[in-house]
Amino acid sequence: MPNTHIWIKTPLATFTANGLDASGGIVVEHGVISEILGAGQQPAKPGYAVFDAREHVVLPGLINTHHHFYQTLTRAWGPVVNQPLFPWLKTLYPVWARLTPEKLALASKVALAELLLSGCSTAADHHYLFPGGLENAIDVQVEAVRELGMRAMLTRGSMSLGEADGGLPPQQTVQQGQVILEDSQRLIKQYHERGEGAQIQIALAPCSPFSVTQEIMRQSADLAEELDVRLHTHLAETLDEEDFCLQRFGLRTVDYLDSVGWLSSRTWLAHGIHFNPDEIARLGQAGTGICHCPSSNMRLASGICPTIDLEAAGAPIGLGVDGSASNDASNMILEARQALYIQRLRYGAEKITPELALGWASKGSARLLGRTDIGELAVGKQADLAFFKLDELRFSGSHDPVSALLLCGADRADRMMIGGQWRVIDGQIEGLDVAQLIADHRQAAKELIAG
């Protein structure tokens, strides 16, 4: 039996996401943080094991609030390398329509493993592809999450507006509203865990204004209210999307969101780039969360999320890596670095600090998912901890350890603890044959592109 009482002793540095002094370490009991120790302090209770953290910078497990796991199979695919969002999607939809349960399992495991190795303990995935044979896609993802020992908010996505009716997706990728709603109810009943320490949670996530009907948006909002789960969608990612909303609905994106009952604190949005000042105020007043996806936004040349304005208005901000065909990595510590740099272009160096970016990747992201038990180092929070070493050449000569993680480009955690259990030790995922996973995943990617 693993020791359930551990003193993470005198770390090199910590980022707690709340200003607490943890220089003496963190005490973990039964998967939960029981003490935060200042300099020179020792645990109050005897019987603990000691982990010497003098070489580690310790953070809360990072939280990824927007991803598309399946897209690890179409990274850096030549035909879409230089395309913006709408052509990029139109080119990739037919490829993604060939997805199978076996390929989704591999893609999900690769995405989760990559996230875990980057210091991420909790991931939200937005899966909206359910072609024939892939009706149980979310069930496949649940198994992958459990195998890796991570936490996940798996969102039951949907597309119901195909090309024949004026949408973007091909018809073989869309589903009828009743099918979507019935499966959503099944998944919530079967998998959704409530309360502190939850491993698997389910949210409802119609894909985007250009791929779902207004009816499924309204019905999803009603069902989320009835069953008390969260809502997620893409919004205001590109000017093309804004034009689509104006032409099809006669509304700008936030007006559209309000018209279908989604402008609330139950909702978090992916991207949130193209808002005017009035829309920012409305989002803040409603407490609607925004997931900033800097790498994807740069890759597709979509724009820069107005994070500081949104936060000032009252809208929570978190981070997401987005799909691995528009990033093309699943790395949360690098995503925090990208957020730091692109937001400095918008707001200046003084306002955007490494601590702010790490806060978005931890406590801010937890807020988007409606969770208060993760995302910071404090008594009573889940013992989800990311440990980084600064012993590589890139860190030589660095002085402030927390800043060095982002400024010097940390990209891999040395250790990961989730719920008090070690999931990564010495940079290796416990119990996972990564070489075999890579070989199987590469073969699946070749097959998917070949058709």
N, C-alpha and C positions, 0 to 999 in steps of 0.2 A: 504493500500500500504506500502511495506517495505521501510525504509529510505534508499535512494541511496547515501547518503553522510555520511560516517562513519569514525571516527578517531579510529584506533586500537592503543590505548594509552600506551606508556611506557612499552613495553613487558619486561619480565624477561631477555630474550636474543633473538637475531635473527640470522639466517643464511640467507644472501641475495643472495648467489651464485655469487656475483660480488665485494665484499669488501666494499660496501656502509655501512655507519653508519646509522642504523635505530633505535637507542636506544630511540629516542623520539616518535617513532611510524610510522604508515603507514596510509595514508589517501586514502580512496576509494571513487570514485564518478562514478556512473552509470556503475559499474562493472569493472572499470579500476583503477589502482593505479595512483593517481594524485599528491601525495607528499610522499617523504621519509624524515622523520624528524630526525635530530640529537638531542642530549641531550638538554633539555630545550626549544626546539622549539615547536610552536603551528601551527595549520593549518592556511593558509593564508586567507581562506574564512570562513565566519560564517555559521551557519545553519546545523552543523554536529551533528550526534548522536555520543556518546562515548561508546566504548567498552574497559573496563579496562583490559589490558592484563598483569598486573603485575605478575600473576602466570603462564604465558604461554611462552614457547619457540616457536617462530613463524618462519616457513620455507615456501619457495615456495611450492605449491602443488606438491607432488612427481609425477614422470612420469614413468610409467611402459611400457617398449618398446618391451616386448615379453611375450605372455601368450597363453594358450589354455583354454578358459573358460569352455568348455565342460568337461574337465578332472576333475572338482570338483566332478564328479559322481563316479570316480574310485580312490579316494585317499586311500593310505595305503591298497591296495588290496593284500592279502596274496601271490598269485602266482607270483607277480612281485617285491615283496619287496627287494629281493636280486639279481636282474638281471641287467646286463648292457644294454646299449641302444638297440641293435638289437634284442636280445631275448625278452626284455621288450616290444618293439613295436610289435613283432610277436605274443606275447601272448595277448596283449590288442586290436589289430586291430579288431578281430572278435567281441569283446564286444562293442567297439565303433561303429561298423557297425550297431548296433541295436538302435542307437540314434534316437529320434523322436523330432519334433518341440517343443512339450510340455516339454520334458526333457531338451532340449537345453535352453529353456527360463529360467527354474529354475536354471540350472547350471550357466548360464551367470549372472543371478541376484545375485546368491550367490558369485560368483567371484568378481563382481563389488562392492557389499556391503562390502566384506572383504577388498578389496583394499581401498575403501573409508575410512573405519574405521582405516586403517593403515597410513593415511596421503596422500593417492594417489588421485589426481584430474583428471588425464588423463591416459588412458590405451590403449595400442595397443594389439589387439587380432589377433592371426594367426589361422583362422579356415579353415581347408582343407578337412573336411569330408562332403560329400554330397551324402550319400546313397539314395536309392529311398524313396521319401516322405520328404526329407530334402533339396530339391532344393533351398528353400528360407531361408537358415540358416542365412545369413547376415541380412536379413530383421528382423528376430527374434531378433538378437542381437541389432539392431538399437533401437527397442522398449525398450529393457532392459536398454540401456544407457540413453535414454530419461527419463525413469521412475526414475532413480537414480539421474538425473541432472548432470552427469559427462561429460567429454569430451572423445572421443575415436577415434583412428585410427583403423578401422576395415579392416583387410586385407583379400581380396578374395583369399584364398588359393586354392590349387588344387593338385590332384594326378592323373596322367595319365599313369603311368608305373606300371602295376600290376604284380602279381607273374607269370602269364602266359608269360610275356615278359621279365622276368629277374629282376623285381623290388621286393620290400618288401611287399607292401600292397596287401590284397586279392582283387580279381576282383570286388566284389560288392561295393568297396569303390572308384573305379577310374571312371573318366569321360573322354569323348572324348574332344579333343582340341577345337573344334568349340563351343561346349556347354560351356566350361570354358570361352572362349573369349567373347561370346555373353552375358553371365551373368555378366562378369566383366564390359563390356561397360554399361549395364543396371544399375548396382549399382553405377557406377561413375556418370552417368547422373542423377540418382534419388536422391542420398544422399550426394555426395561429396561437402563439403562447402569449400570455399576459403577465404583467408584473415584473418585478426585478429579476435579473438573471436570464430573461428569455433568450433562447437560442434562435428559434425560427419565428419570424413574424410575416404576415401577409398584408399587402396593401393593394389597392385597386388603381390601375394605371392605363387608361385609354391613351394611345400613343401620342397623338398630336392633332392639332386642328385640321391638318390636311390628310389624315388617315382614319378618322372616326367621325361618326355622325353626332349631331347635337343630342339626339335621343340617348345614345349610350353614355354620353357625358353626364346627362341629367340623372339617368338611372343608376349610374355608378356612384354619383354623389349621394343619392337617396339610400343606396345599399350601404355605403360607408357610414352614413349617419346611423342607420338602423343597427348595424353590427359593430359599430365603434372601431373602425380601422381607418388608416390614413389614405390620402389620395395623392397621386403623383402623375405628372405628365410633362412633356416638352412644351415650352412656351417662350415666345419672343426670342428665338434663337437667331433668326435671319430676317432681313428685310423682305425676302421672297415670301416668308411665312406671313408677315404683316400684310403684304399685298393680297395673299390668298384669303385671309380673314376679311379684309375689306371687300373683296370681290364676291365672296361666297355668302358672307353673313351680314355685310354692311357694317361691320364692327371692327375696331382695333382689338388687339389681343386681350387686354385686360377687361374691356367691355364684354368680349366674348366669354371670358372666364366667369365674369359676374353673371352673365345671362344664363349660364348652365348650372349655377349654384356652387361654384368652386372657389369663390373668393372668400377664403376662411383660413383659420389657423390649423385646420385639418390637412391642408394642402401644402406640398412643397413642389417647386417647379425646377426643371432642369434648364439651365442656361440663363434665362432672364436678362437678356442683353438690351433689347430695344424698347425701353420704357421712357415715356416723357415724365416731367416732374409731377404732374397730376397723378399719373399711374403709379409712380413710386410711392406717393403719399397714400394712395388707396391700398396698395399692397401692404404697406407698413401698418396702416390702421387695422387691416384685417388680420395681421400677424402671419401672412402667407410667407413660407420659407422659400429661399432661393439657393439652389445648388450651383455654385460657380465651377465651370469646367474649363480652366484656362488652356490646357494643351489642345483639346479638341477645338476650342474657339479660335486658336491661332492656326491650327492645321487647316481648318476649313475656311479661314478668313472671315469668320462670322461677326466679330466685334469683341468689345470688352465689357463685361458685366459691371454695372455701376454699384459696386459692393458697399462703399462707404455711404453713399446716398441712401441706399436701401436700408442699411443698418440704422442710420440716423432716423429714418422714418419709422422704424420698428419691425422691419422684416428680418428674421434670422438668416444668417449666411453660413453655408457649409461648403464642402468641397467634394467633387467627384471626378474620377478619371475619365468618365464617359466610355463609350464602346472602344474596343481595341482595334477597330478599323478606322478610327479617327483620332487616335492619340499618338502612337499605336501601342502603348504600354499600359500595364495595370500596376502602377507604382505610386503609392500615396505620398511618400516622403518627397519624391520628385514633383508630384502635383502641387504640394505646398510651396516648393521652390518656384515653380512656374507662376503660382498665384502671387507670390511676393514680387516677382519681377514685372509681370504684366500690369499689376495694380499700381506699381510705382510709376509706370508710364502715364497712368491716368491721374493719380493723386499725389505723386511726389514721394521722395525717399523718407521724409520725416514722418509721414502718416502711416506708411505701410512697413511694419516691423516684422522680423522673423517670428516674434511671439504672437503677433496678430494672425499671421498666416497659419501657424501651428494651432492657434485657437480655433480658426475656421475648420481645420482638419480634425478637430477633436470635439471640444464642447459645443461648437457651433453646429457641427454635423449631427451630434446627438440630439440637439434641439429640433432639427429638421425631421428626425425620425420619431419625435415625441418621447424620447427616452431621457430620464434623469439619473439612471443608474450607471451610465458609462460616459466616457469622454473627458474625465478629469481624475486627478489623483486626490482623493479625499476619503475620510472615514465613511464607511457604509457603501462606497461605490464598488462595483465589480472589479476584481483584480485582473484587469486587462492591461498589460504593460508591454511597451516596446523598448528594447534595449539596443542602443547603437554604440559601437566602438569608434574611436577616432585614431586608429593605429595605421591607417593606410597613407600612402604617399600624399594623396590629395589634401590631407588634413595637417601635414607637417607645417609648423609655423603658425597654426591657428591659435587663438587666445580665448575667445569666448565660446565654450563648447556648444551651447544651444544655437547660437548664430551660425557656428561652423557647420552644423547639420545641413542647413539650407545654402549658405553662401559657398561652401566647399563641395556641395553636391553629393551628400550621403544618398545612397540608393539601396542599401540592404541592411536589414536588422540582423544583429548577431544572435539575439534571443527574442522570443515572444512568449508571453504568458497570457492565457485566456481563462478566466474563471479560476485562477490559481493553478492551472495546469500548464506545464511547459509544452509548447507546440513547436517551437523552433529552438534548437540548441546548437551553438557554434555555427550558425548560418545554414543549418540543415533542418528540413521539416521532418519531425519525428514520424517514422513509419511509412514515408512516401518514397517510392522508387522514382525519382525525378527523371533519370535517364530514360527509363521505359515510357514514362508519361510523354516526354518530348518526342520520342520515336513514334508512338501511336498517334499523337496529335498532329505531327507533321504529315503522316500518311493520310489522316482524315482530311487535312487541309487541302492536300493535292487532289484527293478524290472529289471534294466538294467543288473546287474550281473546274475540274475536268468534266464534271457532270455525270 
